[in-house]
Every structure is written in C-alpha cells, then in structure tokens.
Amino acid sequence: MKQIKIKKFTLILLGMLLIGAYSCDYESIDSSDITADKKGNKGNKGNSNRTNLNLLQACSIISSTNLYAGQNILVGEVTVDIEGDNYIITYNITNNEYCLSESHLSVVNTPEDFPMSGGGNPKNGHFEFSESHGCVSSFSYEVPISKGTYIAAHGVVNCVDSYDDIQFDTSLPETLDFCLRTGREVENAKGYFKLVVEEGDLAGTYWAWCADVSLAINASGQDICYEDFDVLSLSDDLSSIISESDNIDNALWLINNVDTLLESNEYLYGHVQWAFWKLLNNQDCVGCNSNLNLPIGDYTVKGMEIVDLALTNGDNYIPECSENRIIVLNDGVNQPLIVPVTINCESSGDCEETAWADGCDFPGNNWATYFHYSN
C-alpha cells in the first residue's frame, strides 16, 4: 500500500510541475494588440515562426509609402511633408472602393519606443494620435519633428457605396432659392460669389463662380436673394451656357483645387474666375480687374497659368469621395452660376479592413509595419 501511495504522490507532483511550467509561459492577449488581419499574404508579413523582437533590422528611409489594407490590398499612400517645425503626415485613399474611417499614428525616435505588447505586436490603441473620420478620402496630422523619424501609420478602411452620376442627379432639387453677395465684399473670399442656401438638402454656404462673362447678376451692397433658379447637373444639356464642353473635366479639376491655388499665395480668386471663363466659354475678361478684385496689371498671365494647370492635370478628371461636383444655377435671364457640391460618400457596411503604411515589420506575429522617414 505504501508503494502505491508514493506513486500517486509522484504523479500528482509531476502534474503540478507541468501546470506551473505552462502558466509561466502563458501571456494574456490584450484586444488592442490584435491589430492585423491574418488573411492573405504580402511578402513575409504574418510569419508565425518569427519570435525574436528584432527592431534593429535595416529599414529603408523614405518620404512616402503605400497604404495596404487586409494585408495585400493597395488602398492609398501615406506621405510626409515638412512645414516649419512640424511634419504634415497625410493618409490619402486613392482606391475609390474604400474610405478611411479611423486612423492611429505613432512617431518615435527609435522603433523600441512604439507602444507594443510583450510579444512585439503594436498597440495601435495606445498610439499618440488617433481620430475617427466617418468616411473620408484624406486626412492629415500635424506632428512635431522633434518626436522622431520612425512612423507607424495604422488605419481602418471601409468599403463605400458606389456613387455615380445618376445617383447625384436624382439627389438634386429641380429649383433652388438662394442669396448672393460678391466676393470683393467678403473678407478672405474664396470665390466670385458667396452663395447661401437657407433650406433643403443643399442648405449651406458655397463659393460660387460666373459661367458667362457677358451676363450679369446683381449681388452688390448686401445679400440679394433669388428664387426658382433651375438646378442643372453636368448630365443636362448645358450647350446654351457652356460652349467648351470638352473642358468640363478640366473645370472639375479646377473647382477641386481652388483652395490649393489660393493657399499657394500665387493666385487670387479673381485669377481663378478668369480661368473658369476661359475654360468653359473661351472668354477673356478684358478690363474687369475691379470686378475680380485684382490689382492693376496683366492679370491674364496668372489666369492663363491656372488654365494651363487645369488643362494639364484635369483631363478625364472624376471627383471622388469628399470632393466636389458641379451644379449650374440658371433662370435664363441672369448670369448662370457654377456651384461646387461636395460628394458625401458613406460606408456600405459590407467590409472593414485594417490598414498599415508599408515598411519594416514589427517583430510580433502580425503583418503590421512602420517606416523610417527622411526628406
């Protein structure tokens, strides 16, 4: 009997040792550590045999890199620019089937400083910069350069509902009431007119433009209101308003780049208006520097520079999510007005993927990546 008891005790002791050994190796998993979708394969990412926390690997120095979703779907890029003492780090979604719904960004002096679990998985929930976006095609962070040169850019992207010309057209009202004031009477104006719609689906404030230099509309001194202007889209017959229909895609490019042109400090809104007249109706506005709020001089030079930019960059231009399409307001008597209307795409809810800016592998069992920046 004594021998049997000793054997039982030995078995119990061995069992306890085994349990103890297992419990020492076990590490609880924080949900914030699970940042990468394991499906698919891109390069060596997702290598389950990788166990060493090797953060001393050679990492290419770059100023921009691809943004991959679901490990192998190219959805855009992440770029880094410098303004003063800050980085401007921008997520750009170039795949029109997706939009950015979340972003998490970490910038550090050395890769070991990234928030990580003990297993080497990045904890993007602990990154220093984080935003929810709804459904956008671009977003930028301003980050002090002093934070470092290693950048981990994580995002969540969603599929978007397709949004075609038919959907846009059917969403528009047949007529519109609005109030108008010329830009030269508005501080920091970004258009020939400041146009305000008080009611309806298009309620809001817009920077609008003239379509025809030979026609006029009263908008001086104070807000002047108009009723029952027809709302026309680019799918309607605009031949009586726009003679140069081949340049409509170039005008779309221009209307989506007005802010960039004005922020360059090279151009004023009057130069942009001059370019619209030239693009859409081949009209030169002669002697109208006062109406355009332009200084005396050869303003046609600047206007033609903008026309050339639009012709060079705008062929076959198609607006994407968060960009502008064009409507034309016309009553057959007054100056027809060109108005930008933003496309508000929404997530379809059919898919959601995690995304990482491509670069060097994090050491854990995931496909997450970071990159080393240099200009």
Secondary structure, 3 states (H helix, E strand, C coil): CHHHHHHHHHHHHHHHHHHHHHHHHCCCCCHHHCCCCCCCCCCCCCCCCCCCCCCCCCCCEECEEEEEECCCEEEEEEEEEEECCEEEEEEEECCCCEEEEEEEEEEECCHHHCCECCCCCECHHHCCEEEEEEEECEEEEEEEHHHCCEEEEEEEEEEECCCCHHHHHHCCCCEEEEEEEEHHHCCCCCCCEEEEECCCCCCEEEEEEECCCCCCCCCCCCCEEEEEEEEEECCCCCCCCCCCHHHHHHHHHHHCCHHHHHHCCCCCHHHHHHHHHHHHHCCCCCCCCCCCCCCCCCHHHHHHHHHHHHHHHCCCCCCCCCCEEEEEEECCCCCCEEEEEECCCCEEEEEEEEEEECCEECCCCCCCEEEEECC
